[in-house]
Amino acid sequence: MEEHIVVDNSVVMSWCFKDEANPYADAVLDRLTEATALVPSIWPLEVVNVLLVAERRKRISIAAGVRFLSLLTQLPIIVEYEPPERMMKNLLDLARANKLSSYDASYLALAMQKGIPLATLDNKLMTAAKNVDVVILAC
């Protein structure tokens, strides 16, 4: 049976920037040779926003951003969609209870719903995951 993990954008974007490279994110990327990453529907918007901000701040070139997007499409990443009417109330409650942004709550909610580990570099998200018994992926 194939392994599934929820991968937070903090991990994904560390693959893009050399100054954010770290052993945990590299291990998660290596894990995707055998596992499939699940991400919430907000994920593509988050990726694009981080790239746009990085381009505007001259942190990366337009070509580097395009190249990174191309590489992402080659990875086993599945965007999970949920009906907005169900998602909004669940996220609002989860974010409130755990003092998270709605974006971070969407990763936590997906891990909870699927009963699978969460890969993140975000300390607040790690704390919230522990509070709701979501396993943080160990690498």
DSSP file (Angstrom, degrees, kcal/mol; ACC not computed):
  #  RESIDUE AA STRUCTURE BP1 BP2  ACC     N-H-->O    O-->H-N    N-H-->O    O-->H-N    TCO  KAPPA ALPHA  PHI   PSI    X-CA   Y-CA   Z-CA
    1    1 A M              0   0    0      0, 0.0     2,-0.2     0, 0.0     0, 0.0   0.000 360.0 360.0 360.0 133.7    0.0    0.0    0.0
    2    2 A E        -     0   0    0      1,-0.1     2,-0.3    33,-0.0    33,-0.1  -0.453 360.0-121.8 -73.8 139.8    1.3    3.4   -1.0
    3    3 A E  E     -a   35   0A   0     31,-0.6    33,-2.6    -2,-0.2     2,-0.4  -0.587  24.4-161.9 -80.3 140.3    2.1    5.9    1.8
    4    4 A H  E     +a   36   0A   0     -2,-0.3     2,-0.3    31,-0.2    33,-0.2  -0.965  10.3 177.0-121.6 141.8    0.4    9.2    1.8
    5    5 A I  E     -a   37   0A   0     31,-2.1    33,-3.1    -2,-0.4     2,-0.5  -0.987  30.1-124.1-139.3 149.1    1.5   12.3    3.7
    6    6 A V  E     -ab  38 118A   0    111,-2.8   113,-3.3    -2,-0.3     2,-0.6  -0.839  28.4-158.0 -90.3 128.8    0.2   15.9    4.0
    7    7 A V  E     - b   0 119A   0     31,-1.5   113,-0.2    -2,-0.5     2,-0.1  -0.940   6.8-141.8-115.6 117.7    3.0   18.3    3.1
    8    8 A D    >>  -     0   0    0    111,-2.9     4,-1.7    -2,-0.6     3,-1.2  -0.359  23.6-115.1 -72.7 153.0    2.8   21.9    4.3
    9    9 A N  H 3> S+     0   0    0      1,-0.3     4,-2.8     2,-0.2     5,-0.3   0.749 111.8  69.5 -63.5 -23.7    3.9   24.7    2.1
   10   10 A S  H 3> S+     0   0    0      1,-0.2     4,-0.7     2,-0.2    -1,-0.3   0.870 105.4  41.5 -61.4 -34.7    6.7   25.5    4.5
   11   11 A V  H <> S+     0   0    0     -3,-1.2     4,-0.7   108,-0.3     3,-0.5   0.933 114.4  50.6 -75.0 -48.5    8.4   22.3    3.4
   12   12 A V  H >< S+     0   0    0     -4,-1.7     3,-1.3     1,-0.2     4,-0.4   0.916 110.1  48.4 -57.8 -47.0    7.6   22.7   -0.3
   13   13 A M  H >X S+     0   0    0     -4,-2.8     4,-1.1     1,-0.3     3,-1.0   0.740  98.8  67.1 -73.1 -20.1    9.0   26.2   -0.6
   14   14 A S  H 3< S+     0   0    0     -4,-0.7    -1,-0.3    -3,-0.5     6,-0.2   0.739  93.5  62.2 -68.3 -19.3   12.2   25.3    1.2
   15   15 A W  T << S+     0   0    0     -3,-1.3    -1,-0.2    -4,-0.7    -2,-0.2   0.723 102.8  51.4 -72.4 -20.5   12.9   23.1   -1.8
   16   16 A C  T <4 S+     0   0    0     -3,-1.0     2,-0.5    -4,-0.4    -2,-0.2   0.824 103.5  58.0 -85.3 -34.5   12.9   26.3   -3.9
   17   17 A F    ><  -     0   0    0     -4,-1.1     3,-1.7     1,-0.1     4,-0.4  -0.876  64.3-152.9-111.3 122.5   15.3   28.5   -2.0
   18   18 A K  G >  S+     0   0    0     -2,-0.5     3,-1.1     1,-0.3    -1,-0.1   0.845  97.4  57.4 -59.8 -34.9   18.9   27.4   -1.3
   19   19 A D  G 3  S+     0   0    0      1,-0.2    -1,-0.3     3,-0.0    -5,-0.1   0.577 108.1  48.0 -75.5  -6.6   19.1   29.5    1.9
   20   20 A E  G <  S+     0   0    0     -3,-1.7    -1,-0.2    -6,-0.2    -2,-0.2   0.349  81.2 126.9-109.1   2.8   16.1   27.6    3.3
   21   21 A A    <   +     0   0    0     -3,-1.1    -6,-0.1    -4,-0.4     3,-0.0  -0.324  32.6 166.6 -61.0 141.4   17.4   24.1    2.5
   22   22 A N     >  -     0   0    0      1,-0.1     4,-2.3    -8,-0.0     5,-0.2  -0.987  48.0-108.7-155.3 157.7   17.4   21.8    5.5
   23   23 A P  H  > S+     0   0    0      0, 0.0     4,-2.3     0, 0.0     5,-0.2   0.850 114.5  53.4 -59.4 -37.2   17.7   18.1    6.2
   24   24 A Y  H  > S+     0   0    0      2,-0.2     4,-2.3     1,-0.2     5,-0.2   0.958 111.1  44.4 -64.3 -50.4   14.1   17.6    7.1
   25   25 A A  H  > S+     0   0    0      1,-0.2     4,-2.4     2,-0.2    -1,-0.2   0.894 113.7  51.6 -61.9 -39.5   12.7   19.1    3.9
   26   26 A D  H  X S+     0   0    0     -4,-2.3     4,-2.4     1,-0.2    -1,-0.2   0.898 109.3  50.2 -63.1 -39.7   15.3   17.2    1.9
   27   27 A A  H  X S+     0   0    0     -4,-2.3     4,-2.0     2,-0.2    -2,-0.2   0.881 109.2  51.2 -66.8 -37.6   14.2   14.0    3.6
   28   28 A V  H  X S+     0   0    0     -4,-2.3     4,-1.0     2,-0.2    -2,-0.2   0.930 110.3  49.5 -63.6 -44.2   10.5   14.7    2.9
   29   29 A L  H >< S+     0   0    0     -4,-2.4     3,-0.8     1,-0.2    -2,-0.2   0.923 110.7  49.6 -60.2 -44.3   11.4   15.3   -0.8
   30   30 A D  H >< S+     0   0    0     -4,-2.4     3,-1.7     1,-0.2    -1,-0.2   0.872 104.2  60.5 -60.4 -36.7   13.3   12.0   -0.9
   31   31 A R  H >X S+     0   0    0     -4,-2.0     3,-2.1     1,-0.3     4,-1.9   0.783  88.5  73.1 -62.3 -27.5   10.3   10.3    0.7
   32   32 A L  T << S+     0   0    0     -4,-1.0    -1,-0.3    -3,-0.8    -2,-0.2   0.479  77.8  75.7 -71.8   0.3    8.2   11.3   -2.3
   33   33 A T  T <4 S+     0   0    0     -3,-1.7    -1,-0.3     1,-0.1    -2,-0.2   0.742 117.5  16.6 -74.9 -22.5   10.0    8.7   -4.4
   34   34 A E  T <4 S+     0   0    0     -3,-2.1   -31,-0.6    -4,-0.2     2,-0.2   0.539 125.0  58.4-121.3 -16.3    7.8    6.1   -2.5
   35   35 A A  E  <  -a    3   0A   0     -4,-1.9     2,-0.4   -33,-0.1   -31,-0.2  -0.710  69.9-129.4-116.2 164.5    5.0    8.3   -1.1
   36   36 A T  E     -a    4   0A   0    -33,-2.6   -31,-2.1    -2,-0.2     2,-0.4  -0.953  20.2-137.7-114.2 134.3    2.4   10.6   -2.4
   37   37 A A  E     -ac   5  77A   0     39,-3.0    41,-3.1    -2,-0.4     2,-0.4  -0.742  12.3-158.1 -90.5 136.5    1.9   14.1   -1.0
   38   38 A L  E     -ac   6  78A   0    -33,-3.1   -31,-1.5    -2,-0.4    41,-0.2  -0.933  13.6-179.9-110.0 139.3   -1.6   15.4   -0.4
   39   39 A V  E     - c   0  79A   0     39,-2.3    41,-3.2    -2,-0.4   -31,-0.1  -0.971  28.1-108.5-136.1 150.8   -2.2   19.1   -0.1
   40   40 A P  E >   - c   0  80A   0      0, 0.0     3,-2.0     0, 0.0    41,-0.2  -0.276  40.0 -99.5 -75.0 167.4   -5.3   21.2    0.4
   41   41 A S  T 3  S+     0   0    0     39,-0.8     4,-0.4     1,-0.3    40,-0.1   0.677 119.6  64.9 -63.5 -17.7   -6.8   23.3   -2.3
   42   42 A I  T 3> S+     0   0    0      1,-0.2     4,-2.0     2,-0.1     3,-0.5   0.695  80.6  87.4 -74.2 -18.8   -5.2   26.5   -1.0
   43   43 A W  H <> S+     0   0    0     -3,-2.0     4,-2.6     1,-0.2     5,-0.2   0.869  82.1  50.6 -55.7 -49.3   -1.7   25.1   -1.8
   44   44 A P  H  > S+     0   0    0      0, 0.0     4,-2.3     0, 0.0    -1,-0.2   0.892 111.9  50.0 -59.5 -36.2   -1.3   26.2   -5.5
   45   45 A L  H  > S+     0   0    0     -3,-0.5     4,-2.3    -4,-0.4    -2,-0.2   0.889 110.5  49.7 -67.1 -38.9   -2.2   29.7   -4.5
   46   46 A E  H  X S+     0   0    0     -4,-2.0     4,-2.5     2,-0.2     5,-0.2   0.924 110.7  49.6 -64.9 -44.5    0.3   29.7   -1.7
   47   47 A V  H  X S+     0   0    0     -4,-2.6     4,-2.2     1,-0.2    -2,-0.2   0.949 113.0  46.2 -59.3 -50.0    3.1   28.4   -3.9
   48   48 A V  H  X S+     0   0    0     -4,-2.3     4,-2.6    -5,-0.2    -1,-0.2   0.900 111.8  51.9 -62.0 -41.1    2.4   31.0   -6.6
   49   49 A N  H  X S+     0   0    0     -4,-2.3     4,-2.6     2,-0.2     5,-0.2   0.920 108.8  49.5 -63.5 -43.5    2.2   33.8   -4.0
   50   50 A V  H  X S+     0   0    0     -4,-2.5     4,-2.3     1,-0.2    -1,-0.2   0.915 112.6  48.6 -61.6 -41.9    5.5   32.9   -2.4
   51   51 A L  H  X S+     0   0    0     -4,-2.2     4,-2.5    -5,-0.2    -2,-0.2   0.919 111.0  49.8 -64.4 -43.3    7.1   32.8   -5.9
   52   52 A L  H  X S+     0   0    0     -4,-2.6     4,-2.6     2,-0.2    -2,-0.2   0.928 112.2  47.0 -60.9 -45.8    5.6   36.2   -6.8
   53   53 A V  H  X S+     0   0    0     -4,-2.6     4,-1.8     1,-0.2    -1,-0.2   0.914 112.4  50.5 -62.8 -42.5    6.9   37.8   -3.6
   54   54 A A  H  <>S+     0   0    0     -4,-2.3     5,-3.2    -5,-0.2     6,-1.0   0.889 111.4  48.4 -63.5 -39.7   10.3   36.3   -4.1
   55   55 A E  H ><5S+     0   0    0     -4,-2.5     3,-1.7     3,-0.2    -2,-0.2   0.937 110.8  50.3 -64.5 -46.2   10.5   37.6   -7.7
   56   56 A R  H 3<5S+     0   0    0     -4,-2.6    -2,-0.2     1,-0.3    -1,-0.2   0.821 111.6  48.3 -63.8 -30.7    9.4   41.1   -6.6
   57   57 A R  T 3<5S-     0   0    0     -4,-1.8    -1,-0.3    -5,-0.2    -2,-0.2   0.347 115.2-118.3 -89.7   6.6   12.1   41.1   -3.9
   58   58 A K  T < 5S+     0   0    0     -3,-1.7    -3,-0.2     2,-0.2    -2,-0.1   0.789  77.8 128.8  61.6  29.6   14.6   39.9   -6.4
   59   59 A R  S   <S+     0   0    0     -5,-3.2     2,-0.3     1,-0.2    -4,-0.2   0.820  77.7  10.0 -81.9 -33.2   15.2   36.8   -4.4
   60   60 A I  S    S-     0   0    0     -6,-1.0    -1,-0.2    -9,-0.2    -2,-0.2  -0.954  81.4-111.9-138.6 160.9   14.7   34.6   -7.5
   61   61 A S     >  -     0   0    0     -2,-0.3     4,-2.0    -3,-0.1     5,-0.2  -0.460  29.9-112.2 -85.4 163.6   14.4   35.2  -11.2
   62   62 A I  H  > S+     0   0    0      1,-0.2     4,-2.4     2,-0.2     5,-0.2   0.919 120.5  53.4 -58.9 -43.2   11.2   34.7  -13.2
   63   63 A A  H  > S+     0   0    0      1,-0.2     4,-2.6     2,-0.2    -1,-0.2   0.889 106.4  51.8 -61.0 -39.9   13.0   31.8  -15.0
   64   64 A A  H  > S+     0   0    0      2,-0.2     4,-2.4     1,-0.2    -1,-0.2   0.889 109.6  50.0 -65.5 -38.2   13.8   30.1  -11.6
   65   65 A G  H  X S+     0   0    0     -4,-2.0     4,-2.3     2,-0.2    -2,-0.2   0.916 111.9  47.1 -64.6 -43.3   10.2   30.4  -10.5
   66   66 A V  H  X S+     0   0    0     -4,-2.4     4,-2.2     1,-0.2    -2,-0.2   0.907 112.2  50.7 -63.8 -42.1    8.9   28.8  -13.8
   67   67 A R  H  X S+     0   0    0     -4,-2.6     4,-2.2     2,-0.2    -2,-0.2   0.906 109.4  50.8 -63.2 -41.9   11.5   26.1  -13.5
   68   68 A F  H  X S+     0   0    0     -4,-2.4     4,-2.5     2,-0.2    -2,-0.2   0.925 109.4  50.2 -63.2 -44.6   10.5   25.4   -9.9
   69   69 A L  H  X S+     0   0    0     -4,-2.3     4,-1.8     1,-0.2    -1,-0.2   0.904 109.6  52.0 -59.4 -40.6    6.8   25.1  -10.9
   70   70 A S  H  X S+     0   0    0     -4,-2.2     4,-0.5     1,-0.2    -1,-0.2   0.909 109.9  48.4 -62.7 -42.0    7.8   22.7  -13.6
   71   71 A L  H >< S+     0   0    0     -4,-2.2     3,-1.2     1,-0.2     4,-0.4   0.895 107.5  55.8 -65.4 -39.7    9.7   20.6  -11.2
   72   72 A L  H >< S+     0   0    0     -4,-2.5     3,-1.6     1,-0.3     5,-0.2   0.880 100.1  59.2 -60.1 -37.8    6.7   20.6   -8.8
   73   73 A T  H 3< S+     0   0    0     -4,-1.8    -1,-0.3     1,-0.3    -2,-0.2   0.699 100.5  57.7 -66.6 -16.5    4.4   19.2  -11.5
   74   74 A Q  T << S+     0   0    0     -3,-1.2    -1,-0.3    -4,-0.5    -2,-0.2   0.552  91.3  88.8 -88.8  -8.2    6.7   16.2  -11.7
   75   75 A L  S <  S-     0   0    0     -3,-1.6     2,-2.2    -4,-0.4   -42,-0.1  -0.566  92.8-105.0 -89.3 154.3    6.3   15.2   -8.1
   76   76 A P        +     0   0    0      0, 0.0   -39,-3.0     0, 0.0     2,-0.5  -0.497  66.1 145.5 -78.3  76.8    3.5   13.0   -6.8
   77   77 A I  E     -c   37   0A   0     -2,-2.2     2,-0.5    -5,-0.2   -39,-0.2  -0.970  30.0-165.6-118.8 124.8    1.5   15.8   -5.2
   78   78 A I  E     -c   38   0A   0    -41,-3.1   -39,-2.3    -2,-0.5     2,-0.6  -0.943  14.0-141.3-113.8 125.8   -2.3   15.6   -5.2
   79   79 A V  E     -c   39   0A   0     -2,-0.5     2,-0.5   -41,-0.2   -38,-0.1  -0.762  17.6-149.0 -85.4 122.7   -4.5   18.6   -4.5
   80   80 A E  E     -c   40   0A   0    -41,-3.2   -39,-0.8    -2,-0.6     2,-0.4  -0.822  10.6-159.1 -96.2 124.4   -7.5   17.6   -2.4
   81   81 A Y        -     0   0    0     -2,-0.5    -2,-0.0   -41,-0.2     0, 0.0  -0.818   8.6-174.5-105.7 144.4  -10.6   19.6   -2.9
   82   82 A E        -     0   0    0     -2,-0.4   -41,-0.0     0, 0.0     5,-0.0  -0.982  39.4 -91.7-134.2 145.4  -13.5   19.9   -0.5
   83   83 A P    >>  -     0   0    0      0, 0.0     4,-2.5     0, 0.0     3,-0.9  -0.336  36.1-129.9 -57.1 133.0  -16.9   21.6   -0.9
   84   84 A P  H 3> S+     0   0    0      0, 0.0     4,-2.9     0, 0.0     5,-0.3   0.848 103.3  59.3 -56.1 -38.7  -16.6   25.2    0.4
   85   85 A E  H 3> S+     0   0    0      1,-0.2     4,-0.7     2,-0.2     0, 0.0   0.850 114.2  36.6 -63.4 -32.6  -19.6   25.0    2.6
   86   86 A R  H <> S+     0   0    0     -3,-0.9     4,-1.6     2,-0.1    -1,-0.2   0.871 117.9  51.4 -81.9 -40.6  -18.2   22.1    4.6
   87   87 A M  H  X S+     0   0    0     -4,-2.5     4,-2.8     1,-0.2     5,-0.3   0.897 103.2  56.9 -65.9 -42.8  -14.6   23.4    4.5
   88   88 A M  H  X S+     0   0    0     -4,-2.9     4,-2.4     1,-0.2    -1,-0.2   0.925 109.8  41.9 -61.7 -48.3  -15.3   26.9    5.7
   89   89 A K  H  X S+     0   0    0     -4,-0.7     4,-2.4    -5,-0.3     5,-0.2   0.930 116.2  49.6 -65.8 -44.3  -17.0   26.0    9.0
   90   90 A N  H  X S+     0   0    0     -4,-1.6     4,-2.5     1,-0.2    -2,-0.2   0.926 113.8  45.6 -59.3 -45.2  -14.5   23.2    9.8
   91   91 A L  H  X S+     0   0    0     -4,-2.8     4,-3.0     2,-0.2     5,-0.3   0.896 110.9  52.7 -67.4 -39.5  -11.5   25.4    9.1
   92   92 A L  H  X S+     0   0    0     -4,-2.4     4,-2.3    -5,-0.3     5,-0.2   0.943 113.4  43.5 -60.6 -47.6  -12.9   28.3   11.1
   93   93 A D  H  X S+     0   0    0     -4,-2.4     4,-2.5     2,-0.2    -2,-0.2   0.923 116.8  46.2 -63.4 -45.5  -13.4   26.1   14.1
   94   94 A L  H  X S+     0   0    0     -4,-2.5     4,-1.5    -5,-0.2    -2,-0.2   0.911 113.7  48.1 -66.7 -43.0  -10.1   24.4   13.8
   95   95 A A  H  X>S+     0   0    0     -4,-3.0     5,-2.0    -5,-0.2     4,-0.8   0.916 113.7  47.6 -64.6 -43.5   -8.2   27.6   13.3
   96   96 A R  H ><5S+     0   0    0     -4,-2.3     3,-0.9    -5,-0.3    -2,-0.2   0.952 111.9  49.1 -60.4 -50.4   -9.8   29.3   16.2
   97   97 A A  H 3<5S+     0   0    0     -4,-2.5    -1,-0.2     1,-0.2    -2,-0.2   0.784 122.6  32.9 -62.8 -28.2   -9.3   26.3   18.6
   98   98 A N  H 3<5S-     0   0    0     -4,-1.5    -1,-0.2    -5,-0.2    -2,-0.2   0.298 104.8-118.6-115.6   9.0   -5.6   26.1   17.6
   99   99 A K  T <<5 +     0   0    0     -3,-0.9     2,-0.3    -4,-0.8    -3,-0.2   0.908  66.5 141.1  54.8  46.9   -4.7   29.7   17.0
  100  100 A L      < -     0   0    0     -5,-2.0    -1,-0.2    -6,-0.2     2,-0.1  -0.729  57.1-105.9-112.4 162.3   -3.8   29.0   13.4
  101  101 A S     >  -     0   0    0     -2,-0.3     4,-2.5     1,-0.1     5,-0.2  -0.449  38.2-110.1 -73.6 161.7   -4.3   30.9   10.1
  102  102 A S  H  > S+     0   0    0      1,-0.2     4,-1.5     2,-0.2    -1,-0.1   0.850 119.8  56.6 -62.7 -31.8   -6.9   29.4    7.9
  103  103 A Y  H  > S+     0   0    0      2,-0.2     4,-1.0     1,-0.2     3,-0.3   0.957 109.9  42.0 -64.5 -50.7   -4.1   28.3    5.5
  104  104 A D  H >> S+     0   0    0      1,-0.2     4,-1.9     2,-0.2     3,-0.5   0.889 111.0  57.3 -64.3 -38.1   -2.3   26.3    8.2
  105  105 A A  H 3X S+     0   0    0     -4,-2.5     4,-3.1     1,-0.2    -1,-0.2   0.830  98.7  61.5 -61.4 -30.9   -5.6   24.9    9.5
  106  106 A S  H 3X S+     0   0    0     -4,-1.5     4,-1.6    -3,-0.3    -1,-0.2   0.867 105.3  46.1 -65.8 -35.1   -6.3   23.6    6.0
  107  107 A Y  H <X S+     0   0    0     -4,-1.0     4,-2.2    -3,-0.5    -1,-0.2   0.911 114.7  47.6 -70.3 -42.8   -3.2   21.3    6.1
  108  108 A L  H  X S+     0   0    0     -4,-1.9     4,-2.5     1,-0.2    -2,-0.2   0.919 110.8  51.3 -64.1 -43.7   -4.1   20.2    9.6
  109  109 A A  H  X S+     0   0    0     -4,-3.1     4,-2.9     1,-0.2    -1,-0.2   0.893 109.4  50.7 -61.3 -40.4   -7.7   19.5    8.7
  110  110 A L  H  X S+     0   0    0     -4,-1.6     4,-2.4     2,-0.2     5,-0.2   0.921 110.7  48.1 -65.0 -43.7   -6.5   17.4    5.7
  111  111 A A  H  X>S+     0   0    0     -4,-2.2     5,-1.5     2,-0.2     4,-1.5   0.902 114.4  47.4 -63.1 -40.0   -4.2   15.3    7.8
  112  112 A M  H  <5S+     0   0    0     -4,-2.5    -2,-0.2     2,-0.2    -1,-0.2   0.938 112.6  48.6 -64.6 -47.1   -7.0   14.8   10.4
  113  113 A Q  H  <5S+     0   0    0     -4,-2.9    -2,-0.2     1,-0.2    -1,-0.2   0.892 119.8  36.7 -61.5 -42.2   -9.5   13.8    7.7
  114  114 A K  H  <5S-     0   0    0     -4,-2.4    -1,-0.2    -5,-0.2    -2,-0.2   0.637 101.5-130.4 -87.4 -14.8   -7.2   11.3    6.0
  115  115 A G  T  <5 +     0   0    0     -4,-1.5    -3,-0.2     1,-0.2    -4,-0.1   0.893  63.5 128.7  66.4  39.9   -5.6   10.1    9.2
  116  116 A I      < -     0   0    0     -5,-1.5    -1,-0.2    -6,-0.2  -111,-0.1  -0.844  62.9 -85.9-126.6 161.6   -2.1   10.5    7.8
  117  117 A P        -     0   0    0      0, 0.0  -111,-2.8     0, 0.0     2,-0.4  -0.205  34.8-135.3 -66.5 156.8    1.1   12.2    9.0
  118  118 A L  E     -bd   6 136A   0     17,-2.7    19,-2.9  -113,-0.2     2,-0.6  -0.949   6.7-154.0-113.9 130.6    1.8   15.9    8.4
  119  119 A A  E     +b    7   0A   0   -113,-3.3  -111,-2.9    -2,-0.4     2,-0.3  -0.932  35.4 145.3-103.6 118.6    5.2   17.2    7.2
  120  120 A T        -     0   0    0     -2,-0.6    -2,-0.0    17,-0.2  -111,-0.0  -0.991  47.0-159.8-151.0 155.0    5.8   20.8    8.3
  121  121 A L        +     0   0    0     -2,-0.3     2,-0.6   -97,-0.0    -1,-0.1   0.335  66.6 109.6-108.8  -0.5    8.5   23.2    9.4
  122  122 A D     >  -     0   0    0      1,-0.2     4,-2.3     2,-0.0     5,-0.2  -0.682  56.9-156.5 -85.6 118.0    6.0   25.5   11.1
  123  123 A N  H  > S+     0   0    0     -2,-0.6     4,-2.4     1,-0.2     5,-0.2   0.880  92.7  50.8 -63.6 -40.8    6.2   25.4   14.9
  124  124 A K  H  > S+     0   0    0      1,-0.2     4,-2.3     2,-0.2    -1,-0.2   0.896 111.9  48.5 -64.5 -38.5    2.6   26.6   15.5
  125  125 A L  H  > S+     0   0    0      2,-0.2     4,-2.5     1,-0.2    -2,-0.2   0.881 109.6  52.5 -68.6 -38.0    1.3   24.0   13.1
  126  126 A M  H  X S+     0   0    0     -4,-2.3     4,-2.2     2,-0.2    -2,-0.2   0.929 110.6  47.9 -61.3 -44.9    3.4   21.3   14.9
  127  127 A T  H  X S+     0   0    0     -4,-2.4     4,-2.0     1,-0.2    -2,-0.2   0.928 112.5  48.2 -62.0 -45.9    2.0   22.3   18.2
  128  128 A A  H  X S+     0   0    0     -4,-2.3     4,-1.3     1,-0.2    -1,-0.2   0.900 109.1  54.2 -62.0 -40.7   -1.6   22.3   16.9
  129  129 A A  H  <>S+     0   0    0     -4,-2.5     5,-3.1     1,-0.2     3,-0.5   0.918 108.3  48.9 -60.5 -43.6   -1.0   18.8   15.3
  130  130 A K  H ><5S+     0   0    0     -4,-2.2     3,-1.2     1,-0.2    -1,-0.2   0.890 106.8  57.2 -62.3 -38.1    0.1   17.4   18.6
  131  131 A N  H 3<5S+     0   0    0     -4,-2.0    -1,-0.2     1,-0.3    -2,-0.2   0.787 114.3  37.4 -64.3 -27.9   -3.0   18.9   20.3
  132  132 A V  T 3<5S-     0   0    0     -4,-1.3    -1,-0.3    -3,-0.5    -2,-0.2   0.174 117.2-108.3-110.9  16.2   -5.3   17.0   17.9
  133  133 A D  T < 5 +     0   0    0     -3,-1.2     2,-0.5     1,-0.2    -3,-0.2   0.823  64.7 151.3  62.4  35.7   -3.2   13.8   17.8
  134  134 A V      < -     0   0    0     -5,-3.1     2,-0.3    -6,-0.2    -1,-0.2  -0.862  46.5-122.7 -93.3 130.6   -1.9   14.3   14.2
  135  135 A V        -     0   0    0     -2,-0.5   -17,-2.7   -24,-0.1     2,-0.5  -0.538  14.7-136.8 -74.8 132.3    1.4   12.6   13.7
  136  136 A I  B     -d  118   0A   0     -2,-0.3   -17,-0.2   -19,-0.2     2,-0.1  -0.801  33.9-106.9 -86.8 128.6    4.3   14.9   12.5
  137  137 A L        -     0   0    0    -19,-2.9     2,-0.5    -2,-0.5   -17,-0.2  -0.337  32.8-147.8 -58.8 126.6    6.2   13.0    9.8
  138  138 A A              0   0    0      1,-0.1    -1,-0.1    -2,-0.1   -19,-0.0  -0.831 360.0 360.0 -96.8 133.5    9.6   11.9   11.2
  139  139 A C              0   0    0     -2,-0.5    -1,-0.1  -108,-0.0    -2,-0.1   0.357 360.0 360.0-126.8 360.0   12.4   11.8    8.8
